[in-house]
Structure formats: C-alpha cells, structure tokens
C-alpha cells in the first residue's frame, strides 16, 4: 500500500480497532466513520431478517465503547441496513463495498 492520503486514512481508521477487529473508538472525521460502518456492515449476515435486539446484540459484540444505537442508526442512514417502518425487522442491504473499506475489512476478517 502506498503512503498516500488514502493509505494514511486507512491506517488511522485501522487504529480504531483492536487486533481482533473489535471497534475500540469512534473516529471524529465523518469519512473515517463511514469506513468503520462499512467494516461493520461487512460482518452482518446477508439476506437475513433480524430484530432490533438481534442487530443490537451483534453490534455490542463488535465494539467496546457502548453506543450500538449510534452504529445502528448510522447504518440505516447510509442505507447499509434497512428497517421496516415499525422498526421491528432489519435487513442488510446488498452493496458493492468501496475498495478502501474492503481493504480495511480484510485486515479483520
């Protein structure tokens, strides 16, 4: 990987995770938050209906700073995760993962 701006950003975001891929801290820059959300999205099961409590339990298992609701909301805001109007059922939305996010997810996958 080159030492350009994108590589530096990936290194900064990678430091938000521990060696096992658990999110330790939330980055301050929105562009870095989006990369974190893509990594989390990549860990969600494909084509499975999940309840809010199931999604929350998964998110709790992947981070250590205790704001799974922020992650869940942001995943929905980015259309990486959708919920029914009543908020009872969630489903991961299929997307082509951006290259930078894919490279980051591979470190922890």
Secondary structure, 3 states (H helix, E strand, C coil): CCCCHHHHHHHHHHCCECCCCCECCCCCCHHHHHHHHHHHHHHCCCCCCEEHHHHHHHHHHCECCCCHHHHHHHHHHCCCEEECCCCCEEEECCCCCCHHHHHHHHHHC
